[in-house]
Amino acid sequence: MKKFDIPLFYRSPIISRIKEIRKLQDPRKKDYAPAILNFGPLRIKLPRHFGFCYGVENAIEIAYKTIDENPDKRIFLLSEMIHNPEVNNDLLSRGIRFISDTYGNQLIDWKEISSDDIVIIPAFGTTIETENILKEIGIDTVKYNTTCPFVEKVWNRAAQLGEGDHTIIIHGKASHEETRATFSHSVRNSHSLIVKDIEEAQLLGKIILGELPNEKFYELFANKYSDGFDVERDLSKIGVVNQTTMLATETQSIADYLKGIMVKKFGEPEIKSHFADTRDTLCYATNDNQQATIALLEDKSDFAIVVGGYNSSNTSHIVELCEEVLPTYFISNADKIISEIIISHFDIHTKVEKETNNFIPVKNRVDIIVTSGASCPDAIVDEVMSKIISYFPGSKSVEEALNDYAANF
């Protein structure tokens, strides 16, 4: 796999060494067992896969290279490069400006942009409509396009489905940049519909089977379907693609459920004429991170810390997986660990930060899970680990723990 040139301050001495050891011992990435660093009174468990993925590293490399090579040009980003505040704030500090926020609200009028400017398309991709605006201005939409290749793979699969007269069901969050971009591309080829979760898929199933009236569709899925969508016509032949940061298991559950609905309506012998197999749209990095998290949770731990941007979809899903098993604290950086007693963390359900006291249990040995989303620099995870280690006097040094890990792996 390509090695990217990203700023050294995003790299980490601790995580980088662990990942290098795992790479040498497991080059095919088949072993999902966690890495365990034993500091004596503290053990830190790290999943086999976490942190920057291919698409994120590619986007960061292009962004910083663009800054270095164009000191005299104005540089804009369509929206956040990735969903991580540390990365986005650093880009802002270097003079980059965001044209819109993460929800598509315009921050800079298009009239302020000229053909002499550079506009970077973020890793999520963008809509056909926005691309056309850029082209009309005279902006190069290819050279500075950092769209993740796995997002483009979903777009290409959606195009294939459209050519086969399938309606495209997109598993994603309607407000997310990637889903907005995927919807924009998919409607060029076929009628399309966004489904958020298995609950919405079940409502759709009831409509397909006639258990709910067709009129209910337009109410339940308002602003999530393409123009001219006809329930009778457009729900007789379907395929499911996904926002690549969603839970892979949930995407597959939705696809399996809707396939069962189509079998029920049209019969098993006719299923290939009404439902397309789209397993190939699942992002390998998202799937690997989620599977590694599941493996990490098999052994008992005291609590988990998940590091990343609070608006990061893939990070939120890692939090969901951890919350099912043990106390989980979602933080953006080490500063959120206020002391060995207090941690300030984000609640993905209420969407607000809250403080928890006595988050570290008092016992002879504490086992902690530490992981991060695909848009979180490893350097931030290092800082989180170092802060936690500092609360355990008498611990082995990081170098000792790393040497022990390497010797026993």
C-alpha positions as CSV (number, residue, x, y, z in Angstrom):
1,M,0.0,0.0,0.0
2,K,1.2,3.5,-0.8
3,K,3.1,5.3,2.0
4,F,1.9,8.9,2.4
5,D,3.9,12.0,3.2
6,I,2.0,13.6,6.1
7,P,3.4,16.1,8.6
8,L,5.6,14.6,11.3
9,F,3.6,16.2,14.1
10,Y,0.7,13.9,13.2
11,R,3.0,10.8,13.7
12,S,3.6,9.3,17.1
13,P,6.6,7.5,18.7
14,I,4.4,5.1,20.7
15,I,1.7,4.1,18.2
16,S,4.0,4.1,15.2
17,R,6.3,1.5,16.9
18,I,3.3,-0.7,17.8
19,K,1.9,-0.5,14.3
20,E,5.3,-1.3,12.8
21,I,5.6,-4.4,15.0
22,R,2.1,-5.6,14.0
23,K,2.9,-4.9,10.4
24,L,6.0,-7.1,10.5
25,Q,4.3,-9.9,12.4
26,D,0.9,-9.8,10.6
27,P,1.4,-8.2,7.1
28,R,-1.9,-9.5,5.8
29,K,-3.8,-8.0,8.7
30,K,-5.6,-11.2,9.6
31,D,-4.9,-11.2,13.3
32,Y,-7.5,-9.0,15.1
33,A,-6.0,-9.6,18.6
34,P,-5.3,-6.3,20.4
35,A,-1.9,-5.0,21.4
36,I,-1.5,-4.9,25.2
37,L,1.1,-2.6,26.8
38,N,1.8,-3.7,30.4
39,F,2.9,-0.8,32.7
40,G,2.5,-2.8,35.9
41,P,-0.4,-1.2,37.7
42,L,-1.9,-0.2,34.3
43,R,-2.5,-2.1,31.1
44,I,-3.5,-0.3,28.0
45,K,-5.2,-2.3,25.2
46,L,-5.0,-1.0,21.6
47,P,-7.0,-2.5,18.7
48,R,-5.3,-4.1,15.7
49,H,-6.7,-1.3,13.4
50,F,-7.4,2.3,14.3
51,G,-6.4,5.8,13.4
52,F,-5.7,7.4,10.0
53,C,-7.0,5.4,7.0
54,Y,-5.9,5.5,3.4
55,G,-8.4,8.1,2.4
56,V,-7.5,10.4,5.3
57,E,-3.8,10.2,4.8
58,N,-4.2,10.8,1.1
59,A,-6.3,14.0,1.8
60,I,-3.9,15.3,4.4
61,E,-0.9,14.8,2.1
62,I,-2.6,16.7,-0.8
63,A,-3.7,19.5,1.5
64,Y,-0.3,20.2,3.0
65,K,1.5,19.8,-0.3
66,T,-0.9,22.3,-1.8
67,I,-0.1,24.8,1.0
68,D,3.7,24.3,0.6
69,E,3.6,24.7,-3.2
70,N,1.3,27.7,-3.4
71,P,2.5,30.3,-0.9
72,D,1.1,33.2,-2.9
73,K,-2.4,31.8,-3.7
74,R,-5.6,31.8,-1.7
75,I,-6.6,28.3,-0.7
76,F,-10.1,27.2,0.2
77,L,-11.6,23.9,1.4
78,L,-15.2,23.1,0.4
79,S,-15.8,22.1,4.0
80,E,-13.9,20.4,6.8
81,M,-11.0,18.3,5.4
82,I,-11.9,15.5,7.7
83,H,-13.9,15.3,10.9
84,N,-11.1,16.1,13.3
85,P,-10.8,19.5,15.0
86,E,-7.1,19.3,15.5
87,V,-6.4,18.8,11.8
88,N,-9.0,21.4,10.7
89,N,-7.7,24.0,13.1
90,D,-4.2,23.5,12.0
91,L,-5.2,24.0,8.3
92,L,-7.1,27.2,9.3
93,S,-4.0,28.5,11.1
94,R,-2.1,28.1,7.8
95,G,-4.5,30.3,6.0
96,I,-6.9,27.9,4.5
97,R,-10.6,29.0,4.6
98,F,-13.7,26.8,4.6
99,I,-16.4,27.7,2.0
100,S,-19.1,25.9,4.0
101,D,-19.5,24.2,7.3
102,T,-19.9,20.4,7.7
103,Y,-23.7,20.6,7.3
104,G,-23.5,22.5,4.0
105,N,-24.3,26.0,5.3
106,Q,-22.4,28.6,3.1
107,L,-19.7,30.5,5.0
108,I,-18.1,32.2,1.9
109,D,-20.2,33.4,-1.0
110,W,-19.3,31.8,-4.4
111,K,-18.9,35.4,-5.8
112,E,-15.8,35.8,-3.5
113,I,-14.0,32.8,-5.3
114,S,-12.1,33.4,-8.5
115,S,-10.3,31.2,-11.1
116,D,-7.0,32.3,-9.5
117,D,-7.9,30.5,-6.3
118,I,-7.4,26.9,-5.3
119,V,-10.3,25.0,-3.9
120,I,-9.6,21.6,-2.3
121,I,-12.4,19.0,-2.4
122,P,-12.3,17.1,1.0
123,A,-12.1,13.3,1.5
124,F,-15.9,13.0,1.7
125,G,-16.2,14.2,-1.9
126,T,-18.8,16.7,-3.1
127,T,-22.0,17.0,-5.0
128,I,-22.3,17.3,-8.8
129,E,-24.0,20.7,-8.2
130,T,-20.9,22.0,-6.3
131,E,-18.5,20.6,-8.9
132,N,-20.4,22.4,-11.6
133,I,-20.2,25.7,-9.7
134,L,-16.5,25.3,-9.4
135,K,-16.1,24.6,-13.1
136,E,-18.1,27.7,-14.0
137,I,-15.8,29.8,-11.9
138,G,-12.8,28.2,-13.6
139,I,-11.5,26.1,-10.7
140,D,-9.5,22.9,-11.3
141,T,-11.7,20.1,-9.8
142,V,-9.2,17.3,-10.4
143,K,-5.7,18.4,-9.2
144,Y,-6.9,19.3,-5.7
145,N,-9.6,16.6,-5.3
146,T,-9.0,14.5,-2.2
147,T,-12.1,12.3,-2.5
148,C,-11.4,9.0,-0.9
149,P,-11.1,6.2,-3.5
150,F,-13.5,4.0,-1.5
151,V,-16.2,6.7,-1.6
152,E,-15.7,6.9,-5.4
153,K,-16.0,3.1,-5.4
154,V,-19.5,3.5,-3.9
155,W,-20.4,6.1,-6.5
156,N,-19.2,3.7,-9.3
157,R,-21.3,0.8,-7.9
158,A,-24.3,3.1,-7.6
159,A,-23.8,4.0,-11.3
160,Q,-23.8,0.3,-12.2
161,L,-27.0,-0.3,-10.3
162,G,-28.6,2.6,-12.1
163,E,-27.6,1.2,-15.4
164,G,-29.5,-2.0,-14.4
165,D,-32.6,0.0,-13.5
166,H,-32.2,-0.5,-9.7
167,T,-33.3,2.1,-7.3
168,I,-30.4,2.9,-5.0
169,I,-30.9,2.7,-1.3
170,I,-28.1,4.6,0.5
171,H,-27.4,3.6,4.1
172,G,-26.2,6.9,5.6
173,K,-27.0,10.1,7.5
174,A,-28.8,12.5,5.2
175,S,-26.9,15.6,6.6
176,H,-23.4,14.0,6.3
177,E,-21.2,15.5,3.5
178,E,-20.4,12.0,2.1
179,T,-24.1,11.0,1.9
180,R,-25.0,14.3,0.3
181,A,-22.3,13.7,-2.3
182,T,-23.3,10.0,-2.9
183,F,-26.9,11.0,-3.3
184,S,-26.0,13.7,-5.8
185,H,-24.1,11.2,-7.9
186,S,-26.6,8.3,-7.6
187,V,-29.6,10.4,-8.8
188,R,-27.9,10.9,-12.1
189,N,-28.4,7.2,-12.9
190,S,-31.4,6.1,-10.9
191,H,-34.0,7.0,-8.3
192,S,-32.4,7.1,-4.9
193,L,-33.4,7.0,-1.2
194,I,-31.4,7.5,2.0
195,V,-32.1,5.2,4.9
196,K,-30.5,6.0,8.3
197,D,-30.8,2.7,10.2
198,I,-32.4,-0.7,10.5
199,E,-35.5,0.9,12.0
200,E,-36.1,3.1,8.9
201,A,-35.3,0.0,6.7
202,Q,-38.1,-1.9,8.5
203,L,-40.5,1.0,7.8
204,L,-39.5,0.8,4.2
205,G,-40.1,-2.9,4.2
206,K,-43.7,-2.4,5.4
207,I,-44.3,0.0,2.6
208,I,-42.9,-2.4,0.0
209,L,-45.1,-5.2,1.4
210,G,-48.2,-2.9,1.5
211,E,-48.4,-3.0,5.3
212,L,-48.2,0.8,5.3
213,P,-49.9,3.0,2.6
214,N,-47.7,4.4,-0.1
215,E,-48.5,7.9,1.0
216,K,-46.7,7.2,4.3
217,F,-43.4,6.8,2.4
218,Y,-43.4,10.5,1.4
219,E,-43.9,11.5,5.0
220,L,-41.4,9.1,6.6
221,F,-38.7,9.8,4.1
222,A,-39.2,13.5,3.4
223,N,-36.2,15.1,1.9
224,K,-34.5,11.8,1.5
225,Y,-35.7,10.6,-1.9
226,S,-35.1,11.7,-5.4
227,D,-37.5,13.9,-7.4
228,G,-40.3,12.0,-9.1
229,F,-39.9,9.0,-6.8
230,D,-42.8,6.6,-7.4
231,V,-43.3,3.9,-4.7
232,E,-44.9,1.3,-6.9
233,R,-42.4,1.7,-9.7
234,D,-39.2,2.5,-7.8
235,L,-39.3,-0.1,-5.0
236,S,-39.6,-3.2,-7.2
237,K,-35.9,-3.4,-8.0
238,I,-33.3,-2.2,-5.5
239,G,-29.7,-2.3,-4.4
240,V,-28.1,-1.0,-1.1
241,V,-24.9,1.1,-1.0
242,N,-23.5,2.9,2.1
243,Q,-21.9,5.9,3.5
244,T,-18.5,4.4,4.1
245,T,-18.2,5.5,7.7
246,M,-21.4,3.7,8.9
247,L,-21.3,0.5,10.8
248,A,-20.5,-2.2,8.2
249,T,-22.5,-4.8,10.2
250,E,-25.6,-2.5,10.1
251,T,-25.3,-1.9,6.4
252,Q,-25.2,-5.6,5.8
253,S,-28.1,-6.1,8.2
254,I,-30.1,-3.5,6.2
255,A,-29.2,-5.2,2.9
256,D,-30.1,-8.7,4.3
257,Y,-33.4,-7.4,5.7
258,L,-34.4,-5.7,2.5
259,K,-33.4,-8.8,0.5
260,G,-35.7,-10.8,2.7
261,I,-38.5,-8.4,2.0
262,M,-38.0,-8.7,-1.7
263,V,-38.0,-12.5,-1.4
264,K,-41.3,-12.3,0.5
265,K,-42.9,-10.1,-2.1
266,F,-41.5,-11.6,-5.4
267,G,-40.4,-15.1,-4.4
268,E,-36.9,-16.7,-4.1
269,P,-36.7,-17.7,-7.8
270,E,-37.1,-14.1,-8.9
271,I,-34.8,-12.4,-6.3
272,K,-31.9,-11.7,-8.7
273,S,-34.3,-9.6,-10.8
274,H,-35.3,-7.5,-7.8
275,F,-32.3,-7.2,-5.5
276,A,-28.6,-6.6,-6.2
277,D,-25.7,-8.0,-4.0
278,T,-23.6,-5.0,-3.1
279,R,-21.2,-6.3,-0.4
280,D,-18.4,-4.8,-2.4
281,T,-19.3,-1.3,-1.4
282,L,-18.2,-1.7,2.3
283,C,-15.0,0.3,3.1
284,Y,-12.3,-2.1,4.1
285,A,-10.8,0.4,6.6
286,T,-14.1,1.1,8.3
287,N,-14.8,-2.7,8.5
288,D,-11.3,-3.5,9.8
289,N,-11.5,-0.8,12.5
290,Q,-14.9,-2.1,13.6
291,Q,-13.9,-5.8,13.6
292,A,-10.7,-4.9,15.6
293,T,-12.9,-3.1,18.1
294,I,-15.1,-6.1,18.5
295,A,-12.1,-8.3,19.1
296,L,-10.7,-5.8,21.6
297,L,-13.9,-6.0,23.6
298,E,-13.8,-9.8,24.0
299,D,-11.5,-9.6,27.1
300,K,-12.7,-7.8,30.2
301,S,-11.5,-4.2,30.7
302,D,-12.4,-1.5,33.2
303,F,-13.3,1.3,30.7
304,A,-12.6,2.6,27.2
305,I,-11.4,5.9,25.9
306,V,-12.2,6.7,22.3
307,V,-10.4,9.7,20.7
308,G,-11.7,11.7,17.8
309,G,-13.8,14.5,16.4
310,Y,-17.3,14.7,17.9
311,N,-18.9,15.0,14.5
312,S,-17.0,12.0,13.1
313,S,-19.4,9.3,12.0
314,N,-17.0,6.4,12.1
315,T,-15.7,7.4,15.5
316,S,-19.2,7.6,16.9
317,H,-19.8,4.1,15.7
318,I,-16.7,2.9,17.5
319,V,-18.1,4.5,20.6
320,E,-21.4,2.7,20.1
321,L,-19.6,-0.6,20.0
322,C,-17.7,0.1,23.1
323,E,-20.7,1.4,25.0
324,E,-22.5,-1.9,24.6
325,V,-19.8,-3.6,26.8
326,L,-18.3,-1.2,29.2
327,P,-18.1,2.5,30.4
328,T,-16.8,4.6,27.5
329,Y,-15.5,8.1,27.3
330,F,-15.4,9.9,24.0
331,I,-12.9,12.7,24.0
332,S,-11.3,15.0,21.4
333,N,-7.8,15.3,23.0
334,A,-5.8,14.8,26.2
335,D,-7.0,18.1,27.6
336,K,-10.4,16.5,28.2
337,I,-8.8,14.3,30.9
338,I,-8.9,17.0,33.6
339,S,-7.3,15.0,36.4
340,E,-7.0,11.4,37.6
341,I,-10.5,11.9,39.0
342,I,-12.4,14.0,36.3
343,I,-12.9,13.4,32.6
344,S,-14.9,15.7,30.3
345,H,-16.4,13.6,27.5
346,F,-19.0,13.8,24.7
347,D,-22.3,12.0,24.9
348,I,-23.3,10.8,21.4
349,H,-26.9,10.5,22.5
350,T,-27.5,14.0,23.9
351,K,-24.7,15.7,21.8
352,V,-23.3,17.5,24.7
353,E,-20.1,17.3,26.8
354,K,-20.4,16.2,30.4
355,E,-18.0,15.5,33.3
356,T,-17.6,12.1,35.0
357,N,-15.9,11.8,38.4
358,N,-13.8,8.9,39.6
359,F,-13.6,7.5,36.1
360,I,-10.4,5.5,37.0
361,P,-11.3,2.7,39.4
362,V,-9.2,2.1,42.5
363,K,-7.7,-1.4,42.2
364,N,-4.4,-3.2,42.0
365,R,-4.4,-3.2,38.2
366,V,-6.5,-1.2,35.8
367,D,-7.2,-2.3,32.3
368,I,-8.0,0.4,29.8
369,I,-9.0,0.3,26.2
370,V,-7.7,3.2,24.1
371,T,-8.7,3.7,20.5
372,S,-9.5,6.3,17.9
373,G,-11.5,7.1,14.7
374,A,-10.1,7.0,11.2
375,S,-9.6,10.8,11.2
376,C,-7.7,11.1,14.5
377,P,-3.9,11.6,14.3
378,D,-1.9,9.0,16.3
379,A,0.0,11.8,18.0
380,I,-3.2,12.8,19.9
381,V,-3.7,9.2,21.0
382,D,-0.1,9.2,22.3
383,E,-0.8,12.3,24.3
384,V,-3.9,10.7,25.8
385,M,-2.0,7.5,26.8
386,S,0.9,9.5,28.3
387,K,-1.5,11.5,30.4
388,I,-3.2,8.4,31.7
389,I,0.1,6.7,32.5
390,S,1.2,9.7,34.5
391,Y,-1.6,8.9,37.0
392,F,-0.1,5.6,37.9
393,P,3.1,6.1,40.0
394,G,5.5,3.2,39.8
395,S,4.6,2.3,36.3
396,K,7.1,1.0,33.8
397,S,8.4,3.5,31.4
398,V,6.9,3.6,27.9
399,E,10.2,2.3,26.5
400,E,10.1,-0.7,28.9
401,A,6.5,-1.5,28.0
402,L,7.2,-1.3,24.3
403,N,10.3,-3.5,24.6
404,D,8.3,-6.1,26.6
405,Y,5.5,-6.0,24.0
406,A,8.0,-6.5,21.1
407,A,9.7,-9.3,22.9
408,N,6.5,-11.2,23.8
409,F,4.5,-10.6,20.6
